């Protein structure tokens, strides 16, 4: 399925992603695709900085975006967003961000704002329900992930990431993954070696 998606052109990828949102019909999907703003970003480009007022929401068409904060002078990775995933400000759009959004790879993203969403909802009133359901799904997923994270050992977190997003290890520096998993790079290396040795014994 991922290979099929990778072979699509950007607009076709957007259509495939939006078509998953129910209960949109093909005509509504066409309208949204037509009005969707798509932009290219270079690796290392910052979409949002700490202290800035968030204005945009994004969906990853191609690439990877890292969310992180800086604490005691050290970057702490919070999330990695890859193909088909959306990311929005964690605080109200009128408040300064506590986080950074950085492109971990050259990326193609859809870019939307509150005005864009309101314009679409004026044309397609049913979209309000779709957006609301997307928000509810994201909140429930975040709760489940956080619950699993705090109840897991470092090794269990690593194994879970290997299971759910194995491709991250080829796309993101391992010290950033270690930070995301709540450990030092040396600890991640030891876990990887221990698991590798166990498989080969």
Secondary structure, DSSP 8 states (H G I E B T S, - for coil): -HHHHHTS-HHHHHHHHHTTSTT--HHHHHHHHHH-EEEEE-TT-EEE-TTSB--EEEEEEES-EEEEEEETTEEEEEEEE-TT-EE--SS-TTSB-S-EEEESSSEEEEEEEHHHHHHHHHH-TTHHHHHHHHHHHHHHHHHHHHHHHHTS-HHHHHHHHHHH-TTHHHHS-HHHHHHHTTS-HHHHHHHHHHHHHHHH-
